[in-house]
């Protein structure tokens, strides 16, 4: 690894909800890790509710968006509720540019997502 | 070094270098005078262009050469809008099929195919050419004040 800060993904189980706390940039170097964690939780563990806490994600590129879309599609197939929390301006912009913002359930705070 | 050249770097096609380039682009475009959203636009376009080179031109090989140069485009050279920030990205991969440079329809909800769309949305000029065995992508973003002056 030459220059990149490692992406940190940690998972918390709150009842039947798994909350992923993501720290770092989701780009070509790191989006496979996000994809793997998401699909494992949704497809393999069939967790009813998955929340992606992205409040510490400063940047997400098209490969990161693709991973989120894969997660969303898998969640629809599995009957899992998939939510995004704390989108940064950069993350919100790329979802708007790709016209995908409206297809995700987004919340400003984790509390709002858990109550939703 | 020409008077308008701001930065020239050569990097390997390793995805772990993307954050290094993004950091440089953020600082450089801030210094150039872009607003925060414009800084994010230019940074995003360069990151996506590099990602495309790494994935498609070099097929995931991490040790190939990419050149990135950033220049101030003077008003004399550009009649469209005035002073702008130009980025040239050069790779030594095979010739790109221009028919594949379209991206996907945004109506489709599926992963992939968004990078080129982000680049086009983020920059004022996007030009691709094949020159001397290299792929050259030229991106330009004009300063907002200059755009308003030119309209």
Interface residues (C-beta under 8 A of the other chain):
Chain A: X1 X2 X3 X4 X5 X25 X27 X28 X29 X59 X61 X62 X63 X65 X66 X67 X69 X70 X73 X89 X90 X93 X94 X97 X98 X99 X100 X103
Chain B: X12 X14 X15 X16 X17 X18 X19 X20 X22 X36 X37 X40 X43 X44 X47 X48 X51 X54 X55 X106 X107 X109 X110 X111 X112 X114 X115 X117 X118 X121 X122
